[in-house]
Amino acid sequence: MALRDWIIKDLGWKLFSLSLAVAIWATVQKIYDESDVAGPTVETTYRNLPVLVTSADGDVHNYHVTPDSVAVTVKGPGNVMEVLQARQIRVSADLTGLKSIPDEVPLEVSVPPGVTFVNIDPEMVGILAPSAPASKP
C-alpha cells in the first residue's frame, strides 16, 4: 500500500476520529480547570489540639488521657485551608462500650467537609483513671 493510499483511505473516519478526540480533550481540560479553581492542595499541622474523652452516660468516672493534646496534620484545597481553624478539628478517645479500661486507646479525628485527615501524633493515648479517695482512719 502506498503512502498516499494510507493517508487518503477512510479519510472521513480519520477526520471524525480526530474531531472526537479534540472534543474529548477539550471537555476533560475544562473539567480539570474548574476543579483547580480551589487552588493547590495545602497541608497543615495543628499542634496542641485537646483530646476529648467520650464515655457512656452512666459512667461517672472522670477519666483523663496522657498526653492531653496531640498534633494533627490535615490537607485540602487552598481556599478551604485558609479559613480552617484549629477548633474545627475534633480529636477524641472513645471509652464507650469498654468492659475494662485498657492502657492505651486509639484516637479518632473528625474534620470538616473538604478537609482530609493525614496524620496524628501520637496515634494512641494512655488512660488515667481517677484515683479512689483515701479512706480516713
C-alpha positions as CSV (number, residue, x, y, z in Angstrom):
1,M,0.0,0.0,0.0
2,A,1.4,3.4,-1.0
3,L,1.8,6.2,1.5
4,R,-0.8,8.2,-0.4
5,D,-3.4,5.5,-0.1
6,W,-2.6,5.0,3.6
7,I,-3.4,8.7,4.2
8,I,-6.5,9.1,2.0
9,K,-8.2,5.8,2.6
10,D,-11.1,6.2,5.1
11,L,-10.3,10.0,5.3
12,G,-13.8,10.7,6.6
13,W,-13.4,8.3,9.5
14,K,-10.0,9.7,10.3
15,L,-11.3,13.3,10.4
16,F,-14.3,12.2,12.5
17,S,-11.9,10.4,15.0
18,L,-9.6,13.4,15.2
19,S,-12.5,15.8,15.9
20,L,-13.9,13.5,18.5
21,A,-10.5,13.2,20.2
22,V,-10.2,17.0,20.3
23,A,-13.8,17.4,21.7
24,I,-13.0,14.8,24.5
25,W,-9.7,16.6,25.3
26,A,-11.4,20.0,25.5
27,T,-14.1,18.6,27.8
28,V,-11.6,17.0,30.1
29,Q,-9.4,20.2,30.1
30,K,-12.4,22.3,31.1
31,I,-13.3,20.0,34.0
32,Y,-9.7,19.9,35.2
33,D,-9.5,23.7,35.1
34,E,-12.8,24.1,37.0
35,S,-11.6,21.7,39.7
36,D,-8.3,23.7,40.0
37,V,-10.2,26.9,41.0
38,A,-10.0,25.9,44.7
39,G,-6.2,26.2,44.4
40,P,-3.4,23.8,45.1
41,T,-3.6,21.3,47.9
42,V,-2.2,22.7,51.1
43,E,-1.1,20.5,54.1
44,T,-1.0,22.0,57.6
45,T,-0.2,20.6,61.0
46,Y,-2.2,21.8,64.0
47,R,-0.4,21.3,67.3
48,N,-1.7,21.2,70.9
49,L,-5.2,20.1,70.0
50,P,-7.1,18.9,73.1
51,V,-8.2,15.2,73.3
52,L,-11.8,14.8,74.4
53,V,-12.8,11.7,76.3
54,T,-16.1,10.2,75.4
55,S,-17.7,7.7,77.8
56,A,-21.1,6.2,78.4
57,D,-23.8,8.3,80.1
58,G,-23.9,6.1,83.1
59,D,-20.1,6.2,83.6
60,V,-19.5,8.8,86.3
61,H,-15.7,8.4,86.3
62,N,-13.6,11.4,85.4
63,Y,-11.1,9.8,83.1
64,H,-8.1,11.7,81.8
65,V,-5.7,11.0,78.9
66,T,-2.0,11.3,78.6
67,P,-0.9,13.2,76.6
68,D,-3.9,15.5,76.8
69,S,-3.0,17.3,73.5
70,V,-1.9,16.0,70.1
71,A,-0.7,17.2,66.7
72,V,-2.9,16.6,63.7
73,T,-1.9,17.0,60.1
74,V,-4.7,17.7,57.5
75,K,-4.8,18.7,53.9
76,G,-7.2,20.3,51.5
77,P,-7.8,22.9,48.8
78,G,-6.1,26.2,49.5
79,N,-9.3,28.2,49.8
80,V,-10.7,25.7,52.4
81,M,-7.4,25.6,54.4
82,E,-7.2,29.4,54.6
83,V,-10.4,29.6,56.7
84,L,-9.9,26.3,58.6
85,Q,-9.5,26.9,62.4
86,A,-8.0,24.5,64.9
87,R,-11.3,24.4,66.9
88,Q,-13.0,22.8,63.8
89,I,-10.8,19.6,64.2
90,R,-12.0,17.3,66.9
91,V,-9.8,14.6,68.5
92,S,-11.5,12.1,70.8
93,A,-10.8,9.0,72.8
94,D,-13.9,6.8,72.8
95,L,-14.3,4.8,76.0
96,T,-18.0,3.8,75.5
97,G,-18.7,0.1,75.5
98,L,-15.4,-0.9,77.1
99,K,-15.7,-3.5,79.8
100,S,-12.3,-2.6,81.3
101,I,-10.1,0.4,80.6
102,P,-7.0,-0.5,78.6
103,D,-3.6,1.1,79.0
104,E,-4.0,2.9,75.7
105,V,-6.8,3.7,73.3
106,P,-6.7,4.8,69.6
107,L,-7.8,8.3,68.8
108,E,-10.5,9.3,66.4
109,V,-10.2,12.5,64.3
110,S,-13.1,14.3,62.7
111,V,-12.5,17.2,60.2
112,P,-14.9,19.5,58.3
113,P,-16.0,18.7,54.7
114,G,-13.4,19.4,52.1
115,V,-10.5,18.6,54.5
116,T,-8.7,15.3,54.5
117,F,-7.1,13.8,57.7
118,V,-3.5,12.9,57.0
119,N,-1.7,12.0,60.3
120,I,-2.0,12.3,64.1
121,D,0.9,12.2,66.6
122,P,0.7,10.3,68.9
123,E,-1.8,7.8,67.4
124,M,-2.8,6.4,70.9
125,V,-3.1,7.9,74.3
126,G,-2.9,6.4,77.8
127,I,-5.9,6.4,80.1
128,L,-5.7,7.7,83.6
129,A,-8.5,6.5,85.8
130,P,-9.3,8.7,88.8
131,S,-7.8,7.5,92.0
132,A,-10.0,6.3,94.7
133,P,-10.5,8.7,97.6
134,A,-8.2,7.9,100.5
135,S,-10.0,6.4,103.5
136,K,-9.9,8.2,106.8
137,P,-8.6,6.3,109.8
